[in-house]
Amino acid sequence: MKAYETDVLIVGGGGAATASTISAQQAGARTMLAVKGRFGVPGVRGAGATSNPLADFWTIRTVGPKGGFFNPPDTVFGDMLQAGLGMADPALCRIFVDEVAEALSRLQEIGMRFQSKMLATMHANKEAGRTNRIVALQKAVIEETNTYVVEHANLTDLIVEDGRCLGAVGVDDEGRHFAIHSGAVILATGGVGQLFKYSFNPPGNTGDGYAMALRGGARLFNMEFMQQGLATTWPTQAMVMLYEMEEPYRLLNAQGKTFVAGYLPDGVTLEEVSTLKADHWPVSCRDNSVHLDRAIQGEVLAGRGTANDAIFLDLSQAERGFEAELFVKFMASRGLDIKRDLLQVQIHHHTSNGGIRIDADAQTAVAGLFAVGEAAGWQGADRLGGTMLGGSQVFGRRAGRKAARVAAGRPNKKCGQEAIERVVEQIARMRESTGERTLDTFRHDIQRVMWRNLLVEKNAECLSTALEYVERDRDRLAGDLRIRSPFDVALAFEHRNLLDVAEVIARTAMLRTESRGSHVRSDYPDRNDEEWLTNIFAVRQEGELRLQREWINRTCGWDDKPGDIRIRPWG
Ligand SMILES: Cc1cc2nc3c(=O)[nH]c(=O)nc-3n(C[C@H](O)[C@H](O)[C@H](O)COP(=O)(O)OP(=O)(O)OC[C@H]3O[C@@H](n4cnc5c(N)ncnc54)[C@H](O)[C@@H]3O)c2cc1C
């Protein structure tokens, strides 16, 4: 078997991975960056969300006065806690606020140009397609170092012995396994967008980091909180920023009928939900705009959507507010004139707010294991827009520095053969599967089921459907998998991870019998602070998933005030 050795292994190729790699290098470590697919090539497997060419502009939440930006640090900090509705980690939010201006300066030093400062906005430029340039710029820095980059490396499991992470194993695209012995491992594997039929995340984002960390003994938290928002489904995907548009919105089902009114509780008007939606893009039950999102998804699930699982958004009458020039131009390049044509829109999965539990240096509960970017969990029930990219830089830097120190304290990097063999056996079993069901079918079906049952509005019934599906699909994966090519082995491991993460999301969402921020339950529509000011942690013990609740510290700074977020729009 091929084996590598390094001080710090960074798994992933997005903005969190590149920031961590640069930082570990600067701290004197030998670094290896292992990524599935290609490193930093937008639009292909491996690109990650950071380089996924889907958005017209990208933002980093900034603070001032340091760096010349306008939002005072305490306002941003306070709003992060308010948005998190008690669920965000206050200490990590403070670090973000204190360090994001420096992160921006570092990006500027290597060539990043921002178009506006309130939110540092990066217009996706021509060369980069519709992607931001963070990875491209940091990749150029990494290429000047002696970092060993391994592409087409699908990491499948961590090697953990006596509570310490000693490296990882994986398969390449030809189905051959390999091991990487390392002093520390940084998981920068992004989120789990591929669990859902409609998502902004690229094909490689299958929640591998969450699943590997869970199997390795780390804890996940806040996994029930996911960002979701409106985007076109046809002729291409593009985020639709309703807060930039005329309201009230004219939404029509496939029969050309208006329908939102049918989803509104007594006394709530279309004007009200539209006005409230102007405060934020993501789905959130913190205000009545949630009924707009419920209506959009509900109409499609009721069978009254278009063939593209969408409803129509009519912007032909929009006269005020719609200034999203890049969006208009992009739609025109796809043959749609928004003044004449109807848009087909649906709610898409965007990011996971929760993730692997980390401390101030992005360390997990497993010694030598770190998590950064979307793989790490520190945000709450909702989050401010622009905090994911900034957080990847801030915690990437911290993780790289600390991981280099941890690795320096472990001169002998070799791990026990037994741990590797356990994993290799699984790979061999997977490779020899001779069932009927192809991985295309596995992926297609799980995405459809989870999009219907785990996004937007949930209840006990649909969460049970999701959980039953996970159980049945595990059996199918074990007994009826058809491996058609060596690359299928990597995809089969991804599917195992999708199932593990789906179980965590569905079980935490089932346990949380209330609605809070992005977690919307039709059977428990109200927030219930009496019973639910707790974070939910997921751990794997003796092969079983266990959930643990921990009460939040009531003096953390979150304060239950209505109309509580000062920055507008906040998301
Ligand atoms: C269209 C879009 C617009 C967005 N806009 C904003 C914004 O404006 N502001 C903001 O703050 N956030 C935004 N977000 C969210 C933000 O971009 C992501 O949360 C962030 O980029 C995640 O970075 P990351 O490095 O953690 O993960 P990613 O960039 O997703 O990278 C993950 C990497 O890990 C690799 N990988 C995964 N599993 C494995 C494995 N098993 N083995 C090897 N490699 C693996 C992947 O191939 C990929 O290279 C947006 C997201 C999208 C999709």
Ligand as a Chemical Component Dictionary entry (heavy atoms), coordinates in Angstrom:
data_LIG
# 
_chem_comp.id                   LIG 
_chem_comp.type                 NON-POLYMER 
_chem_comp.pdbx_formal_charge   0 
_chem_comp.three_letter_code    LIG 
# 
loop_
_chem_comp_atom.comp_id 
_chem_comp_atom.atom_id 
_chem_comp_atom.alt_atom_id 
_chem_comp_atom.type_symbol 
_chem_comp_atom.charge 
_chem_comp_atom.model_Cartn_x 
_chem_comp_atom.model_Cartn_y 
_chem_comp_atom.model_Cartn_z 
_chem_comp_atom.pdbx_ordinal 
LIG C1  C1  C 0 -22.713 29.599 -4.049 1  
LIG C2  C2  C 0 -22.242 29.869 -2.660 2  
LIG C3  C3  C 0 -22.132 31.177 -2.208 3  
LIG C4  C4  C 0 -21.649 31.426 -0.934 4  
LIG N1  N1  N 0 -21.493 32.714 -0.528 5  
LIG C5  C5  C 0 -20.907 32.967 0.650  6  
LIG C6  C6  C 0 -20.566 34.288 1.011  7  
LIG O1  O1  O 0 -20.779 35.224 0.252  8  
LIG N2  N2  N 0 -19.988 34.493 2.222  9  
LIG C7  C7  C 0 -19.730 33.473 3.098  10 
LIG O2  O2  O 0 -19.186 33.712 4.160  11 
LIG N3  N3  N 0 -20.043 32.188 2.774  12 
LIG C8  C8  C 0 -20.596 31.918 1.570  13 
LIG N4  N4  N 0 -20.900 30.634 1.231  14 
LIG C9  C9  C 0 -20.517 29.564 2.148  15 
LIG C10 C10 C 0 -19.023 29.357 2.045  16 
LIG O3  O3  O 0 -18.611 29.547 0.709  17 
LIG C11 C11 C 0 -18.605 27.966 2.509  18 
LIG O4  O4  O 0 -19.151 27.695 3.766  19 
LIG C12 C12 C 0 -17.094 27.905 2.597  20 
LIG O5  O5  O 0 -16.526 28.264 1.352  21 
LIG C13 C13 C 0 -16.629 26.526 2.991  22 
LIG O6  O6  O 0 -15.249 26.496 2.848  23 
LIG P1  P1  P 0 -14.462 25.180 3.234  24 
LIG O7  O7  O 0 -13.043 25.404 2.856  25 
LIG O8  O8  O 0 -14.780 24.817 4.617  26 
LIG O9  O9  O 0 -15.093 24.047 2.333  27 
LIG P2  P2  P 0 -15.156 23.891 0.745  28 
LIG O10 O10 O 0 -14.771 25.123 0.033  29 
LIG O11 O11 O 0 -16.479 23.313 0.461  30 
LIG O12 O12 O 0 -14.017 22.836 0.468  31 
LIG C14 C14 C 0 -14.111 21.515 0.919  32 
LIG C15 C15 C 0 -12.990 20.761 0.256  33 
LIG O13 O13 O 0 -12.816 19.479 0.848  34 
LIG C16 C16 C 0 -12.707 18.501 -0.170 35 
LIG N5  N5  N 0 -13.105 17.231 0.422  36 
LIG C17 C17 C 0 -14.295 16.922 0.976  37 
LIG N6  N6  N 0 -14.261 15.675 1.463  38 
LIG C18 C18 C 0 -13.031 15.181 1.208  39 
LIG C19 C19 C 0 -12.396 13.925 1.431  40 
LIG N7  N7  N 0 -13.044 12.922 2.022  41 
LIG N8  N8  N 0 -11.123 13.739 1.010  42 
LIG C20 C20 C 0 -10.453 14.742 0.386  43 
LIG N9  N9  N 0 -11.007 15.954 0.131  44 
LIG C21 C21 C 0 -12.283 16.161 0.544  45 
LIG C22 C22 C 0 -13.624 19.039 -1.257 46 
LIG O14 O14 O 0 -13.393 18.457 -2.494 47 
LIG C23 C23 C 0 -13.223 20.508 -1.223 48 
LIG O15 O15 O 0 -12.030 20.726 -1.905 49 
LIG C24 C24 C 0 -21.346 30.357 -0.056 50 
LIG C25 C25 C 0 -21.472 29.038 -0.502 51 
LIG C26 C26 C 0 -21.896 28.791 -1.797 52 
LIG C27 C27 C 0 -21.951 27.369 -2.261 53 
# 
loop_
_chem_comp_bond.comp_id 
_chem_comp_bond.atom_id_1 
_chem_comp_bond.atom_id_2 
_chem_comp_bond.value_order 
_chem_comp_bond.pdbx_ordinal 
LIG C1  C2  SING 1  
LIG C2  C3  SING 2  
LIG C2  C26 DOUB 3  
LIG C3  C4  DOUB 4  
LIG C4  N1  SING 5  
LIG C4  C24 SING 6  
LIG N1  C5  DOUB 7  
LIG C5  C6  SING 8  
LIG C5  C8  SING 9  
LIG C6  O1  DOUB 10 
LIG C6  N2  SING 11 
LIG N2  C7  SING 12 
LIG C7  O2  DOUB 13 
LIG C7  N3  SING 14 
LIG N3  C8  DOUB 15 
LIG C8  N4  SING 16 
LIG N4  C9  SING 17 
LIG N4  C24 SING 18 
LIG C9  C10 SING 19 
LIG C10 O3  SING 20 
LIG C10 C11 SING 21 
LIG C11 O4  SING 22 
LIG C11 C12 SING 23 
LIG C12 O5  SING 24 
LIG C12 C13 SING 25 
LIG C13 O6  SING 26 
LIG O6  P1  SING 27 
LIG P1  O7  DOUB 28 
LIG P1  O8  SING 29 
LIG P1  O9  SING 30 
LIG O9  P2  SING 31 
LIG P2  O10 DOUB 32 
LIG P2  O11 SING 33 
LIG P2  O12 SING 34 
LIG O12 C14 SING 35 
LIG C14 C15 SING 36 
LIG C15 O13 SING 37 
LIG C15 C23 SING 38 
LIG O13 C16 SING 39 
LIG C16 N5  SING 40 
LIG C16 C22 SING 41 
LIG N5  C17 SING 42 
LIG N5  C21 SING 43 
LIG C17 N6  DOUB 44 
LIG N6  C18 SING 45 
LIG C18 C19 SING 46 
LIG C18 C21 DOUB 47 
LIG C19 N7  SING 48 
LIG C19 N8  DOUB 49 
LIG N8  C20 SING 50 
LIG C20 N9  DOUB 51 
LIG N9  C21 SING 52 
LIG C22 O14 SING 53 
LIG C22 C23 SING 54 
LIG C23 O15 SING 55 
LIG C24 C25 DOUB 56 
LIG C25 C26 SING 57 
LIG C26 C27 SING 58 
# 
